[in-house]
Amino acid sequence: MNLTEFLKKLGIESFLDLKGEEKETYRAFEEAFARLEKPITIENLTEFLEKEIEALIELLASDISADKKTLIIARLKNYKDLLAFIKTPERSRKFLEKELEIRSRLAK
């Protein structure tokens, strides 16, 4: 599964549907995944997010400006939210995927 397919499962049909910060995050994921030799999977994405969260927490402990700290906290929250969504119980995930599939069919 590539990043575009993953986003479509979340109900996001196009890069153009994303807002400013979401586009930046998308580009960061895209660049990171382009360097991967293995295909994108939920497990790979989970591992990536966990490593990014650890790195951001370490960065917050360093001496950085208030503006940078605010941006890092926002990114950290986004990564944690995405990770929490991914780690929802399988049953909930299947329910959400089914709902998204139904909504995408209705939108067409």
C-alpha angles and dihedrals in degrees: 000000000000127000094263092053090048092053091048088057086057091052096258107130101182144015085243089065090066125093126229102280092035089056090052091051091047091053091048091051091045092052092046093048092046087064092053119098094199126068121265112263133167088255092052092047091049091051091047093050093048091053092046091050091052091049093049092049090052090048091052089056091058127084104274135149121270091246092053090045090055092052092047092050090051092050090046091053091049092050092047092049092050091047091050090051092050093048095052112124113282092247092056091046092052090049091051093047090051091049092049091049091051092047092049090052091049091049092056 
